[in-house]
Amino acid sequence: MATWVIDGSGAGGAEPRRRFSDDDKARIVSEAMVWMRKHSLIVIGLLVSGPAFAQDEPRFCPSRPSLGSSACTTEPGQVHLEVSAVDRQHDRGADQQDDSLLLGDFQARIGVGPATEGQVGWTPYGFDRSRQPGGPSQRLQGTGDLALGVRQNLHNPDGKGLSYGIEASLTLPTGSRAIGEGDWGVGVDVPVSYQVSDLLSVTLTAEIDAAADEDRAGRHFAGDTIATVGFHPTNKVTLYTEAEFLRDLDPSGRSSKAYAAEGLAIRVSKRASLWAETVTGLNTASTDLRAFAGFSVLF
């Protein structure tokens, strides 16, 4: 109980002034210090946890520029938009030279579940030119086919650590003869990725397709395997080295193609990146050179 000291030195009939004793003052100061120590822990916790929430980043994992697929899926209610602004190919054979150009080729990846995304892709403009030595050139232009797909992650939908999934696609023959396949096709991808460290990641994509025939009537088997190594010198820069082997059993002529590729992606914000890649054919059946560049944005 507090001890009160009555000071009767007040003037006239003024009410006497009360003061705490020295022991009471010491006790009050001690209790105040205990209260401050307890509540300071709460304040410090808020100060520490505050930046953590501010630093939380969205799940931003573009598939491009990699030639392969990715097991990472878009979060529900968000959309990855990946656009190849320019995609140029050149191939020179013994009796013909082919050049093609795609503009605005895009894929929208739409998050529909915790580990599931839907996909829509289309090419608004394409140009193809073929020329024989000493002869006239043939030029075609138009739009591309509509591609629909779904990706289901089976382990770690954020793509961290060991991540794998399955992706199915359907191509509808909505495009022109210039760059369209002329018939529908289906495919299944199985991507597996592993983040070795903050500096290194590896991805393997296996794909099988019922691809449209060259004569635009019917389908045949095609298989594709892509190995990707990603080097991350900083959290904003990724360098890609890739190898691809493709086996195509088209009735007009079976072929085996091999490619090597080098790519670069720069993350310019939490929700956007710029990228580019060059692809070189390693055998006579492969397209000689391909180069493309574009951007990815998360909405």
C-alpha positions as CSV (number, residue, x, y, z in Angstrom):
1,M,0.0,0.0,0.0
2,A,1.3,3.5,-0.8
3,T,2.4,5.7,2.0
4,W,1.1,9.2,1.8
5,V,3.0,12.2,3.2
6,I,0.8,15.2,4.1
7,D,2.4,18.5,3.3
8,G,0.5,21.2,5.3
9,S,2.5,24.1,4.0
10,G,-0.2,25.2,1.5
11,A,-1.4,28.7,1.8
12,G,-4.7,29.7,3.6
13,G,-7.3,27.0,3.5
14,A,-5.9,25.3,0.5
15,E,-6.2,21.5,0.4
16,P,-3.0,19.9,1.7
17,R,-0.7,18.5,-1.1
18,R,0.0,14.8,-1.0
19,R,3.4,13.3,-2.0
20,F,4.7,9.7,-2.5
21,S,7.4,8.5,-0.2
22,D,10.8,7.6,-1.6
23,D,10.0,3.9,-1.4
24,D,6.9,4.3,-3.4
25,K,8.7,6.3,-6.0
26,A,11.3,3.5,-6.4
27,R,8.6,0.9,-6.7
28,I,6.7,2.8,-9.3
29,V,9.8,3.3,-11.4
30,S,10.6,-0.4,-11.1
31,E,7.1,-1.4,-12.3
32,A,7.3,1.0,-15.2
33,M,10.6,-0.4,-16.3
34,V,9.2,-4.0,-16.2
35,W,6.1,-2.9,-18.2
36,M,8.4,-1.2,-20.9
37,R,10.6,-4.3,-21.2
38,K,7.5,-6.6,-21.8
39,H,5.9,-4.3,-24.3
40,S,9.1,-3.4,-26.1
41,L,9.3,-7.0,-27.2
42,I,6.0,-6.5,-29.0
43,V,7.1,-3.3,-30.6
44,I,10.4,-4.9,-31.7
45,G,8.5,-7.9,-33.1
46,L,6.2,-5.5,-35.2
47,L,9.3,-3.7,-36.5
48,V,11.0,-6.9,-37.5
49,S,7.9,-8.6,-39.0
50,G,6.8,-5.5,-40.9
51,P,9.5,-5.5,-43.6
52,A,8.9,-9.3,-44.1
53,F,5.4,-8.6,-45.2
54,A,6.6,-5.8,-47.4
55,Q,9.1,-8.1,-49.0
56,D,6.7,-10.9,-49.8
57,E,6.8,-11.4,-53.5
58,P,4.2,-12.8,-55.9
59,R,4.9,-16.2,-57.5
60,F,6.6,-14.9,-60.7
61,C,8.0,-17.8,-62.7
62,P,7.9,-17.2,-66.5
63,S,8.3,-20.2,-68.8
64,R,10.1,-18.2,-71.4
65,P,12.6,-17.8,-72.8
66,S,13.4,-21.5,-72.1
67,L,12.6,-23.9,-74.9
68,G,11.3,-26.4,-72.3
69,S,8.3,-26.2,-70.0
70,S,8.2,-25.4,-66.3
71,A,6.5,-27.1,-63.3
72,C,5.8,-23.8,-61.6
73,T,2.2,-22.7,-61.8
74,T,0.4,-19.3,-61.6
75,E,-1.3,-18.5,-58.3
76,P,-5.1,-18.4,-58.3
77,G,-6.6,-15.2,-59.6
78,Q,-3.4,-14.1,-61.3
79,V,-2.2,-14.2,-65.0
80,H,1.2,-14.6,-66.5
81,L,1.4,-13.0,-69.9
82,E,4.4,-14.0,-71.9
83,V,5.0,-12.3,-75.3
84,S,7.6,-13.1,-77.9
85,A,7.7,-9.6,-79.5
86,V,10.0,-10.9,-82.3
87,D,10.8,-14.5,-83.3
88,R,13.0,-14.9,-86.4
89,Q,14.2,-18.2,-88.0
90,H,16.6,-18.8,-90.9
91,D,17.4,-22.1,-92.6
92,R,19.5,-22.6,-95.8
93,G,19.4,-26.0,-97.4
94,A,21.1,-27.4,-100.5
95,D,18.2,-26.4,-102.8
96,Q,16.1,-23.9,-100.8
97,Q,16.3,-21.1,-98.3
98,D,13.5,-20.5,-95.7
99,D,13.0,-17.4,-93.5
100,S,10.1,-16.9,-91.1
101,L,9.1,-14.1,-88.7
102,L,6.5,-14.1,-85.9
103,L,5.3,-11.0,-84.2
104,G,3.5,-10.8,-80.9
105,D,3.3,-14.6,-80.3
106,F,1.9,-14.9,-76.7
107,Q,0.8,-17.3,-74.1
108,A,-1.5,-16.3,-71.1
109,R,-1.1,-18.6,-68.1
110,I,-4.2,-18.2,-65.8
111,G,-4.1,-19.4,-62.2
112,V,-7.2,-21.5,-61.5
113,G,-6.1,-23.5,-58.4
114,P,-3.4,-23.7,-55.8
115,A,-1.3,-25.9,-58.2
116,T,-3.3,-25.6,-61.5
117,E,-3.2,-23.1,-64.4
118,G,-5.0,-22.9,-67.7
119,Q,-3.2,-21.6,-70.8
120,V,-4.2,-19.8,-74.0
121,G,-1.7,-19.0,-76.8
122,W,-1.9,-17.4,-80.2
123,T,0.2,-15.7,-82.9
124,P,-1.4,-12.6,-84.3
125,Y,1.0,-12.3,-87.3
126,G,3.5,-14.5,-89.1
127,F,5.5,-14.2,-92.3
128,D,7.1,-17.1,-94.2
129,R,9.3,-16.8,-97.3
130,S,11.0,-19.7,-99.2
131,R,13.4,-19.2,-102.1
132,Q,15.2,-21.5,-104.5
133,P,18.6,-20.5,-106.0
134,G,18.0,-18.7,-109.3
135,G,14.2,-18.9,-108.8
136,P,11.4,-16.8,-107.6
137,S,10.5,-16.6,-103.9
138,Q,7.2,-17.6,-102.4
139,R,5.8,-15.5,-99.6
140,L,2.9,-16.3,-97.2
141,Q,1.6,-14.4,-94.2
142,G,-1.2,-14.7,-91.8
143,T,-2.2,-15.6,-88.2
144,G,-1.3,-18.7,-86.2
145,D,-3.3,-21.5,-84.6
146,L,-5.0,-21.3,-81.2
147,A,-3.3,-23.3,-78.5
148,L,-5.1,-24.3,-75.3
149,G,-3.5,-26.1,-72.3
150,V,-3.5,-27.0,-68.7
151,R,-0.6,-27.4,-66.3
152,Q,-0.9,-29.4,-63.0
153,N,1.9,-29.2,-60.5
154,L,2.5,-32.4,-58.5
155,H,5.2,-31.1,-56.1
156,N,6.2,-27.6,-55.1
157,P,4.0,-25.3,-57.3
158,D,6.3,-22.4,-56.6
159,G,9.0,-24.2,-58.5
160,K,11.5,-24.2,-55.6
161,G,13.6,-27.2,-54.6
162,L,12.5,-30.3,-56.4
163,S,9.4,-29.5,-58.5
164,Y,7.6,-31.5,-61.1
165,G,4.2,-31.6,-62.9
166,I,2.4,-32.5,-66.1
167,E,1.1,-30.3,-68.9
168,A,-1.4,-31.1,-71.6
169,S,-2.0,-29.0,-74.8
170,L,-4.5,-28.9,-77.7
171,T,-3.8,-27.0,-80.9
172,L,-6.8,-25.9,-83.0
173,P,-6.3,-25.2,-86.7
174,T,-7.4,-21.6,-86.7
175,G,-4.4,-20.2,-88.5
176,S,-3.6,-19.5,-92.1
177,R,-1.4,-21.6,-94.3
178,A,1.6,-19.5,-93.7
179,I,2.2,-20.5,-90.1
180,G,-0.8,-22.7,-89.2
181,E,-0.5,-26.5,-88.9
182,G,-3.6,-27.2,-90.9
183,D,-5.0,-29.8,-88.5
184,W,-5.5,-30.3,-84.8
185,G,-2.8,-31.7,-82.6
186,V,-2.3,-32.7,-78.9
187,G,0.7,-33.0,-76.7
188,V,1.8,-33.9,-73.2
189,D,4.8,-32.4,-71.3
190,V,6.4,-33.7,-68.1
191,P,8.7,-31.0,-66.6
192,V,11.0,-31.7,-63.7
193,S,13.2,-29.0,-62.2
194,Y,15.6,-28.9,-59.3
195,Q,17.1,-25.8,-57.6
196,V,20.6,-26.9,-56.7
197,S,21.4,-23.6,-55.0
198,D,20.8,-19.9,-55.3
199,L,23.2,-19.9,-58.2
200,L,22.2,-23.0,-60.1
201,S,19.1,-24.8,-61.3
202,V,18.4,-27.6,-63.7
203,T,15.3,-28.6,-65.7
204,L,14.4,-31.6,-67.8
205,T,11.3,-31.6,-70.1
206,A,10.0,-34.7,-71.9
207,E,7.3,-34.2,-74.4
208,I,5.2,-36.5,-76.7
209,D,2.9,-35.1,-79.4
210,A,0.3,-36.2,-81.9
211,A,1.5,-33.6,-84.3
212,A,-0.2,-32.5,-87.6
213,D,1.2,-34.1,-90.7
214,E,3.2,-32.0,-93.2
215,D,0.4,-32.5,-95.8
216,R,-2.1,-31.0,-93.3
217,A,-4.2,-34.1,-93.1
218,G,-3.8,-36.4,-90.2
219,R,-1.3,-36.8,-87.3
220,H,1.9,-38.6,-86.4
221,F,4.1,-39.2,-83.4
222,A,6.8,-36.7,-82.4
223,G,8.9,-36.7,-79.3
224,D,11.0,-33.9,-77.7
225,T,13.5,-33.8,-74.8
226,I,15.0,-30.5,-73.5
227,A,17.7,-30.1,-70.9
228,T,18.1,-26.6,-69.3
229,V,20.7,-25.3,-67.0
230,G,20.0,-21.9,-65.3
231,F,22.8,-19.8,-63.8
232,H,21.7,-17.0,-61.5
233,P,24.5,-14.6,-60.8
234,T,22.0,-12.2,-59.1
235,N,18.4,-12.5,-58.1
236,K,17.5,-10.4,-61.1
237,V,19.6,-12.1,-63.9
238,T,19.4,-15.6,-65.2
239,L,21.6,-17.1,-67.9
240,Y,20.2,-20.2,-69.7
241,T,22.1,-23.0,-71.5
242,E,19.9,-25.6,-73.3
243,A,20.1,-28.7,-75.4
244,E,17.2,-30.1,-77.3
245,F,16.7,-33.4,-79.2
246,L,13.5,-33.9,-81.3
247,R,12.4,-37.0,-83.2
248,D,9.6,-36.5,-85.8
249,L,7.9,-39.4,-87.6
250,D,6.0,-37.5,-90.2
251,P,4.8,-39.7,-93.1
252,S,6.4,-37.4,-95.6
253,G,9.9,-38.0,-94.1
254,R,11.2,-38.9,-90.7
255,S,13.8,-36.7,-89.1
256,S,15.9,-36.2,-86.0
257,K,16.8,-32.7,-85.0
258,A,19.3,-31.3,-82.4
259,Y,19.7,-27.8,-81.1
260,A,21.8,-25.8,-78.7
261,A,20.6,-22.5,-77.2
262,E,21.8,-19.7,-75.0
263,G,19.3,-17.3,-73.3
264,L,19.2,-14.3,-70.9
265,A,16.4,-13.1,-68.7
266,I,16.4,-9.9,-66.7
267,R,13.9,-9.3,-63.9
268,V,13.0,-5.6,-64.1
269,S,10.5,-5.7,-61.2
270,K,8.6,-8.1,-59.0
271,R,6.1,-8.7,-61.8
272,A,8.0,-8.2,-65.0
273,S,11.0,-9.5,-66.9
274,L,12.7,-9.0,-70.3
275,W,14.4,-11.9,-72.1
276,A,16.1,-13.1,-75.3
277,E,17.5,-16.4,-76.7
278,T,19.3,-17.7,-79.7
279,V,19.0,-21.3,-80.9
280,T,21.5,-23.0,-83.3
281,G,20.8,-26.2,-85.3
282,L,23.4,-28.9,-84.8
283,N,22.6,-31.1,-87.8
284,T,21.4,-30.8,-91.4
285,A,17.8,-31.6,-90.5
286,S,17.6,-28.8,-88.0
287,T,16.8,-25.1,-88.7
288,D,20.1,-23.2,-88.9
289,L,19.3,-20.3,-86.6
290,R,16.5,-18.9,-84.5
291,A,16.5,-15.7,-82.4
292,F,13.6,-14.4,-80.3
293,A,13.1,-11.7,-77.7
294,G,10.2,-10.6,-75.5
295,F,8.8,-9.9,-72.1
296,S,6.7,-11.5,-69.3
297,V,4.3,-9.7,-67.0
298,L,2.3,-10.9,-64.0
299,F,-1.1,-9.4,-63.5
